[in-house]
Amino acid sequence: MDVQDNRSTGARRPAAEHVAAAAETLRLLTDHTRLTLLHALAQGDAERNELTAHVGLEAAIVSQQLSRLRLARLITSYKADGRVVYSLPDPHLRRMVSEMLAFAERSAAEAG
């Protein structure tokens, strides 16, 4: 990780381009549908029809969100038996999605 020294606190500051990339990723994760899709893919690879059933939305909406995630390189796709299968290959992103949802669950339990 390319970092810059912050001499006043002794802490290292990440490079601006890395902060911008992280902020863009987090922005993409603020969408309920995209986060639900990522959670489903964190459980294992799936076809669009399986993901459509999982999120309970129209196939066109799911396809649009999958496309956005793929263009952002958060997910990948491959063909198997003539069908497109989506995957969440990055273990860091899988862990981040899991941790965010666990945090939300804990926060809701503590508040309620």
Helices and strands as residue ranges (DSSP letters): E 3-5, E 12-14, H 16-28, H 32-43, E 46-47, H 48-55, H 59-71, E 76-80, E 83-87, H 91-111
